[in-house]
Amino acid sequence: MRNTAYWIALGSLALIAAPAAHAADGEGQFSLSGGADYSSGKYGTSVTTDIWSVPVTAAYQTDRWTFKLVVPYVSISGASNVIPGTGPVNNGNPIGRGLGRLLGNGGGSTTPTTTSGSASGLGDVVASAGYQVYTSQDGTFGLDLTGKVKFGTADENKGLGTGKNDYGVSLDTYKVAGNWTPFGGVGWTKYGSSQYIKLKNAFNANLGVDYKLDAANNFGAYYYYRERIAEGGASQSELTGYWNHKIGTNWRLQAYALTGFSNGSPDWGAGASVKFLF
């Protein structure tokens, strides 16, 4: 699963929704959200890997700037070579996800093999800063530039992360046309490699459309692609559908479901979150 999303956020999960209106009159606005994300897939192995993520997100938005900090709790059960937010890799860590990698050959060999195990703990903390480079006078067209740092806070010996920082930049745009809002973007990430997991830098892209049903509801879908970043891995290719609902002036509810089309993505996933605006 991507940093969506974890987004991201990984990223998540990073859920890409319709572009939000920037705070009016330059006044800053703080928000706090929490949710749960679940995904399941084989990632090209014979083992099904299930991943739970419970992210807490703090955000501060001004007229042109948006700052976010995502702190997730992650639980994973499945193939030891699948890393949350990264996907399948050649994981040379002799500990891997539990001692099964050391004991798999009768305890007499430390040769890494793909095994199955479970682990949980703090995931990778993600910080981002976005700037609205351009917006039309009527607010129907915009261009945003975002920088992101994924800190390697997840335990690499548990297979919860790579243990290294990643640095990314993305450029996103949208165009409001009545109730419809097409949106999309491109990004590039410098992935950190450890002594056990070797990664290469890669581009990613997304393309989608949002529909405003009424004052309280909008829904849409987007496609996400990321190049292969690891030997023995695969590209990410997935389609996500989402629904956003406003509850009064301060509460927001989001839900999504996704399906993957490559060994770098889960077979399917779903999640929901609630946000409070102060």
Beta strands, then each sheet from edge to edge (+ up, - down):
strand 1: 6-7
strand 2: 10-11
strand 3: 29-41
strand 4: 49-61
strand 5: 65-79
strand 6: 82-83
strand 7: 87-88
strand 8: 116-122
strand 9: 126-135
strand 10: 141-150
strand 11: 166-175
strand 12: 180-190
strand 13: 202-212
strand 14: 217-226
strand 15: 236-247
strand 16: 251-260
strand 17: 268-277
sheet 1: 1+ 2-
sheet 2: 8+ 5- 4+ 3- 17+ 16- 15+ 14- 13+ 12- 11+ 10- 9+
sheet 3: 6+ 7-
end
